């Protein structure tokens, strides 16, 4: 990925005619009797920003987890550059897809530089033997990793925060640091789960410019976000999920003006209430824990 300064454009450029990087077809994710994702398709092209929206409990993060190998879909498949991805996060990252999380997951007691270096290690070849003996390969790769990590800190605007502990950094800078660490894996597709959650307007504007800059470098970006103004200004296309199903996919203008999208966010008006998202999350968590317990017992 180039770290040259990109154009801070307002509206995104249309990526028509560019190669398909990420393709999900018929993705279903069931947890016991609960279907969290129900037959969802997604296509993302090179240099495209795609938004994923929906009310709480709509299945957005679960779908992200299926894309990135944290969950093995019950049905369907995910392809990156035409190759089916295995349900193994490490192999998905090495294949070229990286992500951030809804809740910040930095190494709090490591410096900003060290956090980004961690992301880079998936591209190095030195093993434990090299590390213990500090072989020439280890020293060479460590120097290269440090240099690349510093480049990425500069790229996201954190060049002066190299030696700061992650826990001592402002909230908005921690979000940027997560993005820098994800970029350190050399992804083709970057997935961002609520990158502006908890940010003030200035931080949100800075995040928007950074995402455009990443897009202009040639990467594809998929964004989950609840800030509708942010998502409709940012994206080439938007996919809206409701109760795990695709409600509509289209341009920001098409999605924003669709009355079903408004209805999904403010209620049906027929006296029925949507499922409580907290209840949905609790059910998913219980099913995941039960499955992990069963698999652990078999091991």
Secondary structure, DSSP 8 states (H G I E B T S, - for coil): ---S-----SS----TT--EEEEEEEEEEEETTEEEEEEEEEEEETT-EEEEE-STTSSHHHHHHHHTTSS--SEEEEEETTEE--S-HHHHHHHTEEE--SS----TTSBHHHHHHHHHGGG----HHHHHHT-HHHHHHHHHHHHHHHHHHHHTT-GGGTTSBGGGS-HHHHHHHHHHHHHTT--SEEEEESTTTT--HHHHHHHHHHHHHHHHTT-EEEEE-S-HHHHHHH-SEEEEEETTEEEEEE-HHHHHH-HHHHHHHH--SSS-----HHHHHHHHHHHHHHHHHHHHHH-
